[in-house]
Amino acid sequence: MMNCLVTGAAGFIASHLCRRLLKEGFKVVGIDSFTDFYPKRIKEKNIKPLRKDENFEFITGDLNDLDLKKILKKTDYIFHHAAQAGVRASWGDNFSVYLKNNIEATQKLLEVAKNLNLKKFIYASSSSVYGNCPDLPMSETSPLHPFSPYGVTKLAAENLCLLYCKNYGVPSISLRFFTVYGPGQRPDMAFHKFFKAMTKDKQIPVYGDGNQTRDFTYIDDVIDANFESLKKGKVGEIYNIGGGTRKKLKDIFPLLENICQKQVRLVRKEKQKGDVSHTFANIEKARKDLNYSPQIKLRDGLKEEWLWTKKLYSS
């Protein structure tokens, strides 16, 4: 039985990944520090079903403080998903938290990983590394100009993975995720906020004119990409993981009304610092190397998130 370490295991994407790995027969050690970025009760719900599996071990702690040499001794695969998330919260005094959790923690993990006989080190990166990229769709070779402090830290961690790969042979792969959504989505993310507002018949804040576009990627497709990277990903490479569904924000609201059978009430607000105008992933490299092919249509994925959100806020 192969052993996996998943950092940020109680978070949105990583908790789904843990479930998939356990289902596929892996032994999983999950680490999470339960940062105060969003309510702990949501993360606890994410991992509650995992705790029942005999092949899952959960460790509460900060990567910067844990004895990683001891924890990682028998690890075959590392999925590094732990991060301080959020573009808008990364300004000002908060930046020190992003440095610690996104850059320093990654470097510490890589320092231990360089002395292991790892098969793969898979890093969860972000489309935020592109910033307001002139290329649409964005390819892995497009210019990288992060537009937020958060994006800067994700790119720095990506570069650390490449450095440790080239200098020490750490078998790293980076996956750049584009706007992941679905059941379990973080409370700071747009669809979660929209659906939460609709469960309570409150107004939905819209930042900017609504013409900004996003490439939305359903959680199951992202998990498929992680799993295929474990099997087929080429060491030292970076892959865009998008959903093939690029939509204007203002075109989302009629879809939400249809799904929720409720009227959307919007309130316009100024565009936020760090928010990019457009994201759109060129996923041809992932198609070729990983056999990645997003399966879930936006409407179907949003239905699933709506059902999950209703249940979350009714309990």
C-alpha positions as CSV (number, residue, x, y, z in Angstrom):
1,M,0.0,0.0,0.0
2,M,1.4,3.4,-1.1
3,N,1.6,6.2,1.5
4,C,0.5,9.8,0.7
5,L,0.9,13.0,2.7
6,V,-1.8,15.6,2.0
7,T,-1.2,19.1,3.5
8,G,-4.2,21.3,4.0
9,A,-6.2,18.1,4.3
10,A,-9.3,19.7,5.9
11,G,-9.6,22.3,3.2
12,F,-11.9,22.4,0.2
13,I,-9.8,20.7,-2.5
14,A,-7.6,18.6,-0.3
15,S,-10.4,16.9,1.6
16,H,-11.9,15.8,-1.7
17,L,-8.5,14.5,-2.7
18,C,-8.1,12.5,0.5
19,R,-11.4,10.8,-0.1
20,R,-10.3,9.9,-3.7
21,L,-6.9,8.6,-2.5
22,L,-8.5,6.4,0.2
23,K,-11.0,5.1,-2.3
24,E,-8.2,4.2,-4.7
25,G,-6.4,2.2,-1.9
26,F,-3.8,4.6,-0.6
27,K,-2.9,5.2,3.0
28,V,-3.2,8.9,3.7
29,V,-1.7,11.1,6.3
30,G,-3.5,14.5,6.4
31,I,-2.1,17.7,8.0
32,D,-4.1,20.9,8.7
33,S,-3.4,23.8,11.0
34,F,-7.0,25.1,11.0
35,T,-6.0,28.7,10.3
36,D,-8.7,31.3,11.1
37,F,-9.3,32.2,7.5
38,Y,-12.7,30.7,7.7
39,P,-14.8,28.8,10.4
40,K,-13.2,25.6,11.7
41,R,-16.6,23.9,11.8
42,I,-16.7,23.9,8.0
43,K,-13.3,22.2,7.8
44,E,-14.3,19.7,10.5
45,K,-17.3,18.8,8.4
46,N,-14.9,18.2,5.5
47,I,-12.8,15.7,7.3
48,K,-15.4,14.0,9.5
49,P,-16.1,11.1,7.1
50,L,-12.3,10.7,6.6
51,R,-11.7,10.1,10.3
52,K,-13.7,6.8,10.1
53,D,-11.3,5.3,7.6
54,E,-8.6,3.1,9.1
55,N,-6.2,4.1,6.4
56,F,-6.5,7.8,7.3
57,E,-4.4,9.5,9.9
58,F,-5.0,13.2,10.7
59,I,-2.4,15.5,12.3
60,T,-3.4,19.0,13.5
61,G,-0.4,21.3,13.2
62,D,1.5,24.0,11.4
63,L,4.0,22.8,8.8
64,N,6.5,25.3,10.2
65,D,6.4,23.7,13.6
66,L,5.8,19.9,13.0
67,D,8.6,17.3,13.0
68,L,8.2,16.6,9.3
69,K,11.2,14.2,9.1
70,K,9.4,11.9,11.5
71,I,6.0,12.3,9.8
72,L,7.3,11.9,6.2
73,K,9.6,8.9,6.9
74,K,7.6,6.4,4.9
75,T,5.9,8.7,2.4
76,D,5.7,7.9,-1.3
77,Y,3.7,10.9,-2.6
78,I,3.2,14.4,-1.3
79,F,0.3,16.6,-2.3
80,H,1.0,20.1,-1.0
81,H,-2.3,21.9,-0.8
82,A,-1.8,23.8,2.5
83,A,-1.8,27.6,1.9
84,Q,-3.1,30.9,3.2
85,A,-5.8,31.5,0.6
86,G,-7.5,34.6,-0.7
87,V,-6.5,37.4,-3.0
88,R,-8.3,40.3,-1.2
89,A,-7.0,39.4,2.3
90,S,-3.4,39.3,1.3
91,W,-2.7,43.0,1.5
92,G,-1.2,45.0,4.4
93,D,-0.3,43.4,7.7
94,N,-1.7,40.1,6.6
95,F,1.1,39.6,4.1
96,S,3.4,38.2,6.8
97,V,0.9,35.3,7.3
98,Y,1.0,34.6,3.6
99,L,4.8,34.6,3.6
100,K,4.8,32.1,6.5
101,N,2.1,29.8,5.3
102,N,2.7,29.8,1.5
103,I,6.5,30.3,1.1
104,E,8.3,29.4,4.3
105,A,6.1,26.3,4.9
106,T,6.7,25.1,1.3
107,Q,10.5,25.6,1.7
108,K,10.5,23.6,4.9
109,L,8.5,20.8,3.3
110,L,10.9,20.7,0.3
111,E,13.9,20.6,2.6
112,V,12.6,17.4,4.1
113,A,11.4,16.0,0.8
114,K,14.9,16.3,-0.8
115,N,16.1,13.5,1.5
116,L,13.3,11.1,0.8
117,N,12.8,8.5,-1.9
118,L,9.6,10.3,-3.1
119,K,7.8,9.2,-6.3
120,K,6.0,12.6,-6.7
121,F,5.7,15.9,-5.0
122,I,2.5,17.6,-6.4
123,Y,2.1,21.3,-5.6
124,A,-1.3,23.0,-5.7
125,S,-0.6,26.3,-7.5
126,S,-3.1,28.8,-8.8
127,S,-4.1,30.8,-11.9
128,S,-3.3,33.9,-9.8
129,V,0.3,33.6,-10.9
130,Y,-0.7,34.9,-14.3
131,G,-2.2,38.2,-13.1
132,N,-3.7,40.2,-16.0
133,C,-2.1,38.1,-18.6
134,P,-2.3,39.3,-22.2
135,D,-2.7,35.8,-23.5
136,L,-6.2,34.3,-23.6
137,P,-6.3,31.4,-23.2
138,M,-3.3,31.4,-20.9
139,S,-0.7,28.7,-21.5
140,E,2.0,27.5,-19.1
141,T,4.5,29.6,-21.1
142,S,2.5,32.8,-20.9
143,P,4.0,35.8,-19.0
144,L,3.6,35.6,-15.2
145,H,2.7,38.9,-13.6
146,P,0.8,38.3,-10.3
147,F,-1.6,41.0,-9.5
148,S,-1.9,40.4,-5.8
149,P,0.4,39.5,-2.9
150,Y,-1.3,36.1,-2.7
151,G,-0.4,35.5,-6.4
152,V,3.2,36.5,-5.6
153,T,3.5,33.9,-2.8
154,K,2.0,31.2,-5.0
155,L,4.5,31.9,-7.8
156,A,7.3,32.0,-5.3
157,A,6.3,28.5,-3.9
158,E,6.1,27.2,-7.5
159,N,9.6,28.4,-8.2
160,L,10.8,26.8,-5.0
161,C,9.4,23.5,-6.2
162,L,11.3,23.9,-9.5
163,L,14.5,24.8,-7.7
164,Y,14.4,21.8,-5.5
165,C,13.6,19.6,-8.5
166,K,16.5,20.9,-10.5
167,N,19.0,21.0,-7.6
168,Y,18.0,18.1,-5.4
169,G,15.9,15.9,-7.6
170,V,12.7,16.4,-5.7
171,P,10.1,15.0,-8.2
172,S,7.9,18.1,-8.2
173,I,4.9,18.9,-10.4
174,S,2.8,22.1,-10.2
175,L,-0.8,22.3,-11.0
176,R,-2.3,25.7,-11.7
177,F,-6.0,25.6,-10.7
178,F,-8.5,27.9,-12.2
179,T,-11.4,29.0,-10.0
180,V,-12.4,25.7,-8.4
181,Y,-16.0,25.3,-7.3
182,G,-18.4,22.7,-6.0
183,P,-19.5,21.2,-2.7
184,G,-17.2,22.2,0.1
185,Q,-16.1,25.5,-1.6
186,R,-14.5,28.0,0.8
187,P,-16.8,30.7,2.2
188,D,-14.7,33.5,0.8
189,M,-15.2,32.2,-2.8
190,A,-17.8,33.7,-5.1
191,F,-20.3,30.9,-5.6
192,H,-20.3,30.0,-2.0
193,K,-21.1,33.7,-1.1
194,F,-23.7,33.9,-3.8
195,F,-25.5,30.7,-2.7
196,K,-25.3,31.6,1.0
197,A,-26.9,35.0,0.3
198,M,-29.7,33.3,-1.6
199,T,-30.4,30.9,1.2
200,K,-30.9,33.9,3.4
201,D,-32.7,36.1,0.8
202,K,-29.9,38.7,1.0
203,Q,-28.3,40.9,-1.6
204,I,-25.3,39.6,-3.5
205,P,-22.4,42.0,-3.8
206,V,-20.9,42.4,-7.3
207,Y,-17.5,44.0,-7.5
208,G,-16.9,45.8,-10.7
209,D,-19.1,45.9,-13.8
210,G,-19.8,42.2,-14.1
211,N,-17.9,41.8,-17.4
212,Q,-14.9,40.1,-15.7
213,T,-14.6,36.5,-16.8
214,R,-13.5,33.3,-15.1
215,D,-12.6,29.8,-16.2
216,F,-14.6,27.7,-13.7
217,T,-13.4,24.2,-12.8
218,Y,-15.5,21.7,-10.9
219,I,-13.9,20.0,-7.9
220,D,-14.2,16.4,-9.3
221,D,-12.2,17.5,-12.4
222,V,-9.5,19.0,-10.2
223,I,-9.3,15.8,-8.2
224,D,-9.0,13.8,-11.4
225,A,-6.1,16.0,-12.4
226,N,-4.3,15.5,-9.1
227,F,-4.7,11.7,-9.4
228,E,-3.6,11.6,-13.0
229,S,-0.6,13.7,-12.1
230,L,0.4,11.0,-9.6
231,K,0.3,8.4,-12.3
232,K,1.3,10.2,-15.5
233,G,2.6,13.7,-14.6
234,K,6.1,14.6,-15.9
235,V,8.5,15.7,-13.2
236,G,9.6,19.3,-13.3
237,E,6.5,20.3,-15.3
238,I,3.6,22.7,-14.7
239,Y,0.1,22.1,-15.9
240,N,-3.0,24.4,-16.2
241,I,-6.1,22.8,-14.8
242,G,-9.2,24.6,-16.0
243,G,-12.8,23.7,-16.6
244,G,-13.2,24.8,-20.2
245,T,-16.1,27.0,-19.0
246,R,-15.3,30.7,-19.3
247,K,-18.2,32.9,-18.4
248,K,-18.8,36.6,-17.7
249,L,-19.8,37.1,-14.1
250,K,-23.0,38.9,-15.0
251,D,-24.1,35.9,-17.1
252,I,-23.9,33.7,-14.1
253,F,-26.8,35.3,-12.2
254,P,-29.6,34.1,-14.5
255,L,-28.2,30.6,-14.2
256,L,-28.3,30.9,-10.4
257,E,-31.9,32.1,-10.5
258,N,-32.9,29.1,-12.5
259,I,-31.1,26.6,-10.3
260,C,-32.2,28.2,-7.0
261,Q,-35.7,29.2,-8.2
262,K,-35.2,32.5,-6.5
263,Q,-34.6,36.0,-7.7
264,V,-31.1,37.3,-7.4
265,R,-30.8,40.7,-5.7
266,L,-27.5,42.4,-6.6
267,V,-25.7,45.4,-5.0
268,R,-22.9,47.0,-7.1
269,K,-19.5,47.7,-5.4
270,E,-16.2,48.9,-6.6
271,K,-13.7,46.5,-8.1
272,Q,-11.4,45.1,-5.4
273,K,-7.6,45.5,-5.4
274,G,-5.9,42.4,-6.8
275,D,-8.9,41.1,-8.7
276,V,-7.9,40.3,-12.3
277,S,-10.1,41.0,-15.3
278,H,-10.0,37.6,-17.0
279,T,-8.9,34.0,-16.6
280,F,-9.0,31.3,-19.2
281,A,-6.8,28.2,-19.2
282,N,-5.2,26.5,-22.2
283,I,-5.3,22.9,-21.0
284,E,-3.8,21.2,-24.1
285,K,-0.6,20.3,-22.2
286,A,-2.7,18.6,-19.4
287,R,-4.8,16.8,-22.0
288,K,-1.6,15.5,-23.7
289,D,0.4,14.4,-20.6
290,L,-2.3,13.6,-18.1
291,N,-5.2,12.7,-20.3
292,Y,-7.0,15.4,-18.5
293,S,-10.5,16.2,-19.8
294,P,-13.0,18.2,-17.7
295,Q,-16.3,16.4,-17.5
296,I,-18.7,18.5,-15.4
297,K,-20.7,21.3,-17.1
298,L,-21.1,24.5,-15.1
299,R,-24.8,24.1,-14.6
300,D,-24.5,20.6,-13.2
301,G,-21.7,21.6,-10.9
302,L,-23.5,24.6,-9.6
303,K,-26.6,22.5,-8.9
304,E,-24.4,20.3,-6.7
305,E,-22.9,23.2,-4.9
306,W,-26.4,24.8,-4.3
307,L,-27.6,21.5,-2.7
308,W,-24.5,21.4,-0.4
309,T,-24.8,25.1,0.6
310,K,-28.5,24.8,1.5
311,K,-27.7,21.8,3.7
312,L,-24.7,23.6,5.3
313,Y,-26.7,26.7,6.3
314,S,-29.8,24.8,7.4
315,S,-27.9,22.8,10.0
